Amino acid sequence: MMPIMQTMIVRAAGGVNLGKLMAIVGLPVLIGPILGPVLGGVIINYLNWRWIFYVNLPICLIALILAAWGLPKDKVTNQSQKLDILGLFLVSPSIVLIIYGLTKVSSDHGFFQSSVILPIVIGVLFLMVFCLYALRKSHNPVIDIRIFKSTSFTASSCLLFLSGLSSYGGMLLLPLYYQQVRGESVLASGLLLIPQGIGMLLTRSLAGKLTDTIGSRWIVLFGALRYPSNHTRNPPICLLRNPYQ
């Protein structure tokens, strides 16, 4: 949904003030880490864990109504485009198998287990076959990997991957640190996660304006230099210890 929404907004704006537009489009991603843990803590404390899933029903219903009411109709073209079924059946299992193998690392105590290595290897093989297939397909593969020939696109994709790895890795570990090491409740852990979301939210609009003014390169370089210093100033060394000792 996010890439489609970004594409539609950029087209509607005619490519003007892209930095500011991307800052606005990214607001849901930043509001989620602020409201999500708090709402999750309230639900788990006062309701039932199943409500974590039930709460999505009214949100999805509102999204469907807004999409049907507000999104423009697709323009019909004379050139028909068929869904790449074979590519879909190659890339989807690869991602699922790799993720499944990674999720087994903790429960099976390490990477060097057959239950971990086997799905990851099969997933990588599926991905390699898809890459060969996509390169040979003349038009409309489900993912056109030829666009990675663009240096700027490849660099941006790698930076986005590293940014997500560092950001969401911290978001995953911090609640465990608060609950297992410091002994905080679920609700308190959610409240303690609010400041990092607010910090990103406050700097979002400024980063968008600066991107339109001086370009994106210096913003990315400065953000990459500043990000580790904020998170390593006082690292949670207790994560390496046994919280029950």
C-alpha angles and dihedrals in degrees: 000000000000097000091046092049092048092049093050094049093048091050092048091050093049093232095298122137093000094169093056091044093052090049090055094044091052094056094097090055090054097041089053095067089048101048100023100069092041093049090044091052092050092049094049094044099046106020131021133291089246089069087070084077099033092057089067093064099076091040092053091045091054090047091052092050093048092046093051092045103038110028116090120242118262116259112244114229129195091233108082118216119202124206113256097240096173093050090048091052090050102046099038098058090044093058093042093050094047092049091045091052092050092050089056093058094085099042093044094044104241148002097271096077126109091232088058103036098043099059091041093052092046090048092051090049090052089050092050091050090050092051091053090046094048092050092052096043109099099213145003104011113177087250117021103213091180088085087073086077085080108091094208092050093048093047092048092049092051092048091048090051093050092045092052091045093054097038100045092038089061092045089054097047100041096066089049090050093050094047104036101032104028095030096231122161122251092256093048091050089053092050091049090056093059098085095061091051092048091050092054091044094053094049095044098083092043092051090050093052093046091049090057090046107042103011133256101275097076092043091054093045093049092046091050091051096046099042099070093045092058093051100041098047091090108008119195096248088171088076087075093055133075105263091207096060 
